[in-house]
Amino acid sequence: MADSDSPQEGAKGSGPSVRRKQTEKPSSVAPKGTEKPKSAQQNGSRRGKKSTKAARSEQRAALRAAKKKGKEREEQGDGDIDVYMADLVLDDSPPPRPTGTGLVYDDRFKEHYCPIGSEHGKSECPERLAACMEKLQAGGLVDRCTRVSARPASDEEILSLHSQEYLDTLKRSGTLSPDELKELAQSYDSVFLCNESFEIARLAVGGLLELTEKVVKGELRNGFAFIRPCGHHSQRDIANGYSLVNNIALTAKIARTKLNVERILIVDWDVHHGQGIQYLTQDDPSIMYFSMHRYENTSFWPHLEASNYDHIGEGAGKGYNVNVPWNKIGMGDAEYLTVFQQLLLPLAYEFNPQLVLVSAGFDAAEGDPKGEMCISPDGFAHMTHHLMGLAQGKVVLGLEGGYSLEALGKSAAMCTKTLLGDLPNPLSQIKHVSDNALETIHNVTKALKPYWKCFQCDVNIACKEEPIQSEDVSSTTPDVPPPPWDDAAGKAGVGEVTGRLLKELMLSSPPNRTGFVYDERMKLHRTFDHPERPERIARIYSKHQEHGLIDRCIKLETREATAEELETCHLADMIGDIKETSKHTARELIDIQDKFNSTRYSRDIYVHPDTYLSASVAAGCTLNLVDAVLSNQVLNAVGIVRPPGHHADSKLASGFCFFNNVAIASKYAQNKYGVKRVLIVDWDVHHGNGTQRLFESDPSVLYISLHRHENGMYFPMGPEGAVDQVGKGDGQGYNVNIGWNTGNKGLMGDAEYLAAFHHIIMPLAYQFNPELVFISAGFDAAKGDPLGNCLVSPEGYGHMTHMLSSIAGGRVITVLEGGYNLNSIAVSMAMCTRIMLGDPCPDLSPGIPSSCGMQAIYDAAKAHEKFWSSMKDQVGFLETMIFKEDESSTEDNDTIQTDSTSSSNAAPRDAVTSEPSVPERVDEVSSTKAEASSAAGDGDGEDGLKDILEGMSGMNLQQPREASVTTGGAGAGAKEDAVQTQDDVPEDEALGACGVSGETTTPGAEDQLFGSLQETFGPQVEMHAVIPQPWCPHLDSDVGPLPSTGLDVSLPCKDCGDTRENWVCLHCYQVYCGRYVNEHMLMHGLESSHLMVLSYADLSAWCYGCDAYIHNEILIPAKRAAHLSKFGTPGV
């Protein structure tokens, strides 16, 4: 093998290593990442004459001897780490996969009718069920469902909710004369009865109970009960609004008491408020009732003030009753999906239900004569899809209202189709949300804010007191047809509004669900011990095999990309330079590699004789994914490819990337298939600067990146990843950066990423309405990744994939980018593939987003409010969520926490209950975090490491970590001029597609070594591309006592005076510059044989003797001293 730097070479921030002598067959080249050292005269060294070739040879020989001795001592050492961590391997085997969509229907439901021919009987008529079944039969949906027989509910079951007196009254109705029935019915509001009504009502609720039990027990995945009479208006002792027995509320009660379901979410999208459910559940914190209904300030039935937004529950249930009252007609897909993204989903993730019941009335459908609303059938499908992301997919729909037979049948069929796993059809471009709807959402948010942490936002803006006044800000999306409805849609004829072809409803699905590509040739690009190594894709493929995913997918053909295809994004000269590498030996590639790494933007690149082959196969495989999806061979696709691509631009390879796979594929889709709008979501922890540059002037591609930015001090460094980089020219507004600036607030996890999806990504995706979605799927933000230092779980990636699957008809292509913990990338990508195959979303309790995470989200919305109406709306929502000190709340609301907490199932403050596993109150925040922090702070003593490991041995690794943790960072003590421009940034501070920036620190000492391990990924060192060693033989001999004056991170290099990237020797505490400046610390190590050094950039410790990062309690005093000097607090 050719001479190489450290094992982590190419990972920016790696140590100032000593180059190894060639010891293996020259099959690969390790990256140098720097120009050759300047001479002593050139760099101003005072020791120039001493650094002769002979002297260096002797010094390197001494270092090699030290390494050999250290390795021997290490091999003779004990295996304490392995012993302590032996039980910490995560069992990531997928849970049993429930299958089948249950369908309840019985012809006897038609026997409930109105014997006196009133208007009520004409509306809630038996033909309603016939219309539903006709549409299901026409689409072949009935045969795809599992039939569940209805059975009569018992008296005991009915009495669990209704009174004995009311039950007796209903029973007596079976023997009454027509006149007596009429008299009884008229004693209620909007009710009709026949002699068979109660027995049919008993059968209806029994069928719903039977279906729900099968779903809860895992015998079915989900289901739809086509039942009547409806039930959500019925109360404890009265019938009301066509409802006799409250089907949904009674089912929730039985599920809670008999099936041991601890938290139930009821979503009621019937156009009429389900006041019966509200009255029956409003004091129960184990049931959240969420209703969206027409209200018009009580002028719409049922004419109750209790239907308004300020009725949020009573007693222990305060905060669990949510009313979204519409005060105007014409609300459609835009308004309802906005409610889902802004209100329902954030609440649901915090509540974390175990079962979702839907009062599925379809009288808010476009064309319904009673509702006069405008939800499209596809809109109902999208709402169903998003609910399926909750409660591990345990979703049961029960039919309520709906009085246009055409709209009812079509909408119910679309919901059934979605429950069966078919992805919803694309919506036409979402129109601007009406001002009246925004006002309602604003009011609901304010009413619930004191009770739910998801509505408490702490961002740095001026709070506005006046109501939201939103203007219609139009997107400049090219060639987008106008919305298919207008404000008069509710008044149009049923046939005119719902006359879209039935064949459109049942669009032909591809014969296969998910395709994938994998080619062994992509493993040929390699070097020694580099983070971007062949094992990445090998481990992912192996995990897919282990989970049985390969057999469930269609393996697609692989190929190389042609030069013509590559040239759609890259210059011919760049392609030629990369291709030339295949003609050289490994030794000759050293100089060529220096050429790649000497350019300003091109860092952390290594080359190999097969680099071009691997990179062109990766690009060609991605193009084959496009062919498979857009030719309708598969619905979606997964690319297990490398090398990654999103840092490569038209001129330069960079950040482990040669050809920009996703960008090339986007151009290919447009050129070959005429795709007009492409959405790229990049969740790699590093900003995809190459993709941004390639599309920043192109309005046909919407690029959204979630990444660590750290005010420009995280790779790829500089201003490009900042929020104000919104695109250029015609592409303004089509480049969206959500850049995390974690500072000392902690790193980003599921809570922040899901909040970004709810507030930014999904609203933009719906408004942009793409025809194809790419995910630049880097998994270096995953828990356990040694370079990203973030906290996203595999489950979090699964939920994000599920949300994106609702866009573009499910035409989603996931392409691997970064990720350097071999186990975390394997588990995370396998999770994404499972979701794309249609498996239920796993349980997820993401926690609450940190304030710095919400700041980044708000800033992104603010930067784009002039381009997108959805972002203007989001700015208003987020400003509503800001907690003001003078804002009144609940009586016991002394403090409101806005930063992330570890409460798994947080809930309203007043929710006091003794029942098991009901979400804890906001004001009952556990002190566990503080106690753990205190314990960690004591872990730097003699037995600290052992205590930490012993404590870890009993941890439940399945539990999600906090959404955000407190770590060191650029706090108040940071220098004001810390942010540098691209030209000012030394190459070694640009973290190459990895690492921690010069102005942010790694997590705390113990956390850096064990935090990601204890969460998920066990003790095997080979699972991690980069991880510090917990011990080395040079710690005792080469770490000297800390100077009494402490450390000063601002000191310049002792030889050249440079201040950009310096290291301190931990033996003599002299300061010298790193290898990307003038290599003076390297020279110092060669001359003095002092082996342990500490980076003032990221506070990592490096041992020359072991060629490795080291983290041990012996180093903590020095790290604390450096942190104190850098940030004003001990930190570590």
Secondary structure, 3 states (H helix, E strand, C coil): CCCECCCCCCCCCCCCCCCECCCCCCCCCCCCCCCCCCCHHHHCCCCHHHCCHHHHHHHHHHHHHHHHHHHHHHHHCCCHHHHHHCCCECCCCCCCCCCCEEEECCHHHHHCCCCCCCHHHHHCCCHHHHHHHHHHHHCCCCCCCEEECCCCCCHHHHHCCCCHHHHHHHHHHHHCCHHHHHHHHHCCECCCCCCCHHHHHHHHHHHHHHHHHHHHCCCCCEEEECCCCCCCCCCCCCCECCECCCHHHHHHHHHHHCCCCCCEEEEECCCCCCHHHHHHHCCCCCEEEEEEEECCCCCCCCCCHHHCCCCCCCHHHCCCEEEEEECCCCCEHHHHHHHHHHHHHHHHHHHCCCEEEEEECCCCECCCCCCCCEECHHHHHHHHHHHCCCHHHCEEEEECCCCCHHHHHHHHHHHHHHHCCCCCCCCCCCCCCCHHHHHHHHHHHHHHCCCCHHHCECCCCCCCCCCCCCCCCCCCCCCCCCCCCCCCHHHCCHHHHCCCCHHHHCCCCCCEEEEEECCHHHHCCCCCCCCCCCHHHHHHHHHHHHCCHHHHCEECCCCCCCHHHHCCCCCHHHHHHHHHHHHCCCCCHHHHHHHHHHCCCCCCCCCCCCHHHHHHHHHHHHHHHHHHHHCCCEEEEEECCCCCCCCCCCCCCECCECCCHHHHHHHHHHHHHCCCCEEEEECCCCCCHHHHHHHCCCCCEEEEEEEECHHHCCCCCCHHHCCCCCCCHHHCCCEEEEEECCCCCCCCEHHHHHHHHHHHHHHHHHHHCCCEEEEEECCCCECCCCCCCCEECHHHHHHHHHHHCCCHHHCEEEEECCCCEHHHHHHHHHHHHHHHCCCCCCCCCCCCCCHHHHHHHHHHHHHHCCCCHHHHHHHHHHHHHECCCCCCCCCCCCCCCCCCCCCCCEECCCCCCCCCCCCEECCCCCCHHHHHHHHHHCCCCCCHHHHHHHHHCCCCCCCCCCCCCCCCCCCCCCCCCCCCCHHHCCHHHCCCCCCCCCCCCCCCHHHHHHHHHHHCECCCHHHECCCCECCCCCHHHHCCCCCCCCCCCCCCCCCCCCCCCEEEECCCCCEEECCCCCCHHHHHHHHHCCCEEEECCCCCEEECCCCEEECCHHHHHHHHHHHHHHHCCCCC
